[in-house]
Amino acid sequence: MNPTGNVLANVQGLHVTAANTSATEYIVVKLRGQMRINTAGTVIPQFQYSAAPGGAPTIKRNSFFKCRPIGPNSLTTLGPLS
């Protein structure tokens, strides 16, 4: 979901923050949901600047992207439903 609570279905880039002029921006992004992949392929997490950051950008040590498999691509429900 995005900040307005909408479900996203997108394979294109998504704006997480507006353009920032701070040279010391610190951001944490937490996403919850499902990523359904129906065919073989590679998921490549990326980020893109809205403008050249100037100098070499710093990505902090121990930054990570984490996914956890919950079932095959045919999975429609997980756990009890009421």
ABEGO torsion letter per residue (X at the ends): XBAAGBBBBBABBBBABBBBABAABBBBBBBBEBBBBABBEBBBBBBBBABBAEEBBBBBBGBBBBBBBAEBAABABBEBBX
